[in-house]
Amino acid sequence: MADLKLDQIRKSYGAVDVLHGIDLDVKDGEFVVFVGPSGCGKSTLLRIIAGLEEITGGDLMIDGEVVNTKSPRDRGIAMVFQSYALYPHMTVYKNMAFGLKLDKQDKAAIDARVREAARILQLDQLLDRRPSELSGGQRQRVAIGRAIVRQPKVFLFDEPLSNLDAALRVQTRIEIAKLHQDLKSTIIYVTHDQVEAMTLADKIVVMNGGNVEQVGSPMQLYHHPETRFVAGFIGSPAMNFTKVTIDAVEEGKVTVAIPGGIKSVLPFDVPSAAVGQQVELGIRPEHLALGDVGELTVSGVVDVVEKLGDSTYLYLNLANGDRVTVRAPGHSRVKMGDTVTASAPAGAAHLFNGEGKAFTKVDCPAEFSADDI
């Protein structure tokens, strides 16, 4: 196992800058997930750590040693690719043992490592099969096993579940989480799926446009997003946003005018000069409840109803044209065309200025705090 430090890592392809000075510390044994939309630079950053891309600027350190010019083989890293990258003519056993044979490892040691990895991944009965005889989930486990046998300092996963169907994604995600608990290994995992990030990570790195937007635990990012981008990317369904006007400011409190003539007092530290300005209010669908029972209230016409059994998602059109999603109970009888009111506790609100930066929340109730995470 190992710790990593990224110090002002930059990457350019000619005149095109892809990474703009990435700083990051990964502690020994941490499960760190890089998440962000397609093209944000997360896979490029992973390939730089693996040694598959040259660094344009900055330093990459593993266990305190600068490895910028070290080959992938000499970095003590094993990578699991999105495409599995298995040899089709080799059995599972030979696929897992191949890298060790290239390193001229002792035959008995190779056998012991392969069989131990097969036991951990429940591949014992599949060692004589070829990749074409395996399911997608089994192939992915073989690719992970090939990484395990190398006993690397760091595991790198590049969107390993993207080729699996929904049920297999959940199953394999659980297996990867158990693997981390068993091996206590340092893992860096890339995905565009924020649900994977939330369920797997000790620490999430949210990337956007070649920059790091925010780093924190899943609950820190969920409850205390520092930017509108993070707020909208973390959480499923996504956070609702609507334009509101700052009506009044007191110490630790701000009154906002919501579309439809509704005013709410929210616990935020907002400068008095902001009175009269338009900002964005964010509220998660799961924090809204039907009825006027909370300090923060919205009202609109239902234009879509999605029934999922345990819950029903209602999509409301507000007076200003914005759409708000409400997670209602599964037995809800609200229909398309109904006008409904939904509300949430003031502590569940988020406010973002014109630059997309979050205003500081004051005296956040325990149920909306991640301070102890």
TAKA-V178439 format. One record per residue. N is the residue number from 1. RES is the residue in three letters. NEAR is the number of other C-alpha atoms within 8 Angstrom. Layout:
BEGIN
N|RES|NEAR  N|RES|NEAR
END
This chain:
BEGIN
1|MET|10  2|ALA|11  3|ASP|13  4|LEU|13  5|LYS|12  6|LEU|13  7|ASP|11  8|GLN|11  9|ILE|16  10|ARG|14  11|LYS|12  12|SER|10  13|TYR|7  14|GLY|5  15|ALA|5  16|VAL|6  17|ASP|10  18|VAL|11  19|LEU|14  20|HIS|11  21|GLY|11  22|ILE|12  23|ASP|9  24|LEU|7  25|ASP|8  26|VAL|9  27|LYS|9  28|ASP|10  29|GLY|11  30|GLU|11  31|PHE|14  32|VAL|13  33|VAL|14  34|PHE|14  35|VAL|15  36|GLY|14  37|PRO|8  38|SER|6  39|GLY|6  40|CYS|11  41|GLY|14  42|LYS|13  43|SER|8  44|THR|8  45|LEU|9  46|LEU|12  47|ARG|10  48|ILE|11  49|ILE|8  50|ALA|13  51|GLY|12  52|LEU|8  53|GLU|8  54|GLU|8  55|ILE|11  56|THR|8  57|GLY|9  58|GLY|11  59|ASP|12  60|LEU|13  61|MET|12  62|ILE|12  63|ASP|7  64|GLY|8  65|GLU|6  66|VAL|8  67|VAL|10  68|ASN|10  69|THR|4  70|LYS|8  71|SER|7  72|PRO|10  73|ARG|6  74|ASP|7  75|ARG|11  76|GLY|9  77|ILE|13  78|ALA|12  79|MET|10  80|VAL|13  81|PHE|11  82|GLN|11  83|SER|6  84|TYR|10  85|ALA|6  86|LEU|8  87|TYR|7  88|PRO|8  89|HIS|6  90|MET|10  91|THR|12  92|VAL|13  93|TYR|10  94|LYS|8  95|ASN|12  96|MET|14  97|ALA|13  98|PHE|8  99|GLY|9  100|LEU|11  101|LYS|10  102|LEU|7  103|ASP|6  104|LYS|6  105|GLN|9  106|ASP|6  107|LYS|7  108|ALA|6  109|ALA|8  110|ILE|13  111|ASP|9  112|ALA|8  113|ARG|9  114|VAL|13  115|ARG|9  116|GLU|8  117|ALA|11  118|ALA|12  119|ARG|9  120|ILE|8  121|LEU|9  122|GLN|7  123|LEU|12  124|ASP|8  125|GLN|6  126|LEU|7  127|LEU|10  128|ASP|8  129|ARG|9  130|ARG|11  131|PRO|13  132|SER|5  133|GLU|6  134|LEU|10  135|SER|6  136|GLY|8  137|GLY|10  138|GLN|9  139|ARG|12  140|GLN|10  141|ARG|10  142|VAL|12  143|ALA|14  144|ILE|9  145|GLY|13  146|ARG|12  147|ALA|14  148|ILE|10  149|VAL|13  150|ARG|9  151|GLN|6  152|PRO|11  153|LYS|10  154|VAL|13  155|PHE|14  156|LEU|13  157|PHE|13  158|ASP|13  159|GLU|11  160|PRO|12  161|LEU|9  162|SER|7  163|ASN|8  164|LEU|9  165|ASP|6  166|ALA|6  167|ALA|6  168|LEU|9  169|ARG|11  170|VAL|8  171|GLN|8  172|THR|10  173|ARG|11  174|ILE|8  175|GLU|9  176|ILE|8  177|ALA|9  178|LYS|8  179|LEU|9  180|HIS|11  181|GLN|8  182|ASP|6  183|LEU|6  184|LYS|8  185|SER|14  186|THR|15  187|ILE|13  188|ILE|13  189|TYR|12  190|VAL|13  191|THR|13  192|HIS|9  193|ASP|8  194|GLN|13  195|VAL|8  196|GLU|9  197|ALA|14  198|MET|9  199|THR|6  200|LEU|10  201|ALA|12  202|ASP|9  203|LYS|12  204|ILE|15  205|VAL|13  206|VAL|12  207|MET|16  208|ASN|11  209|GLY|9  210|GLY|11  211|ASN|12  212|VAL|10  213|GLU|11  214|GLN|11  215|VAL|10  216|GLY|10  217|SER|11  218|PRO|12  219|MET|10  220|GLN|13  221|LEU|15  222|TYR|10  223|HIS|9  224|HIS|9  225|PRO|12  226|GLU|10  227|THR|11  228|ARG|11  229|PHE|8  230|VAL|13  231|ALA|14  232|GLY|10  233|PHE|10  234|ILE|10  235|GLY|12  236|SER|7  237|PRO|6  238|ALA|10  239|MET|13  240|ASN|13  241|PHE|10  242|THR|9  243|LYS|10  244|VAL|12  245|THR|12  246|ILE|15  247|ASP|10  248|ALA|9  249|VAL|12  250|GLU|7  251|GLU|5  252|GLY|9  253|LYS|12  254|VAL|15  255|THR|12  256|VAL|13  257|ALA|12  258|ILE|12  259|PRO|11  260|GLY|9  261|GLY|6  262|ILE|9  263|LYS|8  264|SER|11  265|VAL|11  266|LEU|13  267|PRO|13  268|PHE|12  269|ASP|12  270|VAL|11  271|PRO|6  272|SER|8  273|ALA|4  274|ALA|8  275|VAL|10  276|GLY|7  277|GLN|7  278|GLN|10  279|VAL|12  280|GLU|12  281|LEU|13  282|GLY|13  283|ILE|12  284|ARG|12  285|PRO|13  286|GLU|7  287|HIS|10  288|LEU|12  289|ALA|12  290|LEU|11  291|GLY|8  292|ASP|8  293|VAL|8  294|GLY|9  295|GLU|11  296|LEU|12  297|THR|12  298|VAL|12  299|SER|11  300|GLY|11  301|VAL|12  302|VAL|15  303|ASP|10  304|VAL|8  305|VAL|12  306|GLU|7  307|LYS|8  308|LEU|8  309|GLY|7  310|ASP|7  311|SER|11  312|THR|15  313|TYR|12  314|LEU|13  315|TYR|12  316|LEU|14  317|ASN|12  318|LEU|14  319|ALA|8  320|ASN|6  321|GLY|6  322|ASP|9  323|ARG|10  324|VAL|11  325|THR|10  326|VAL|14  327|ARG|13  328|ALA|11  329|PRO|8  330|GLY|10  331|HIS|8  332|SER|7  333|ARG|4  334|VAL|6  335|LYS|7  336|MET|9  337|GLY|7  338|ASP|8  339|THR|8  340|VAL|10  341|THR|11  342|ALA|13  343|SER|15  344|ALA|14  345|PRO|10  346|ALA|11  347|GLY|10  348|ALA|10  349|ALA|12  350|HIS|10  351|LEU|11  352|PHE|15  353|ASN|11  354|GLY|8  355|GLU|5  356|GLY|9  357|LYS|10  358|ALA|12  359|PHE|11  360|THR|7  361|LYS|10  362|VAL|8  363|ASP|5  364|CYS|9  365|PRO|7  366|ALA|6  367|GLU|4  368|PHE|9  369|SER|11  370|ALA|10  371|ASP|5  372|ASP|4  373|ILE|6
END
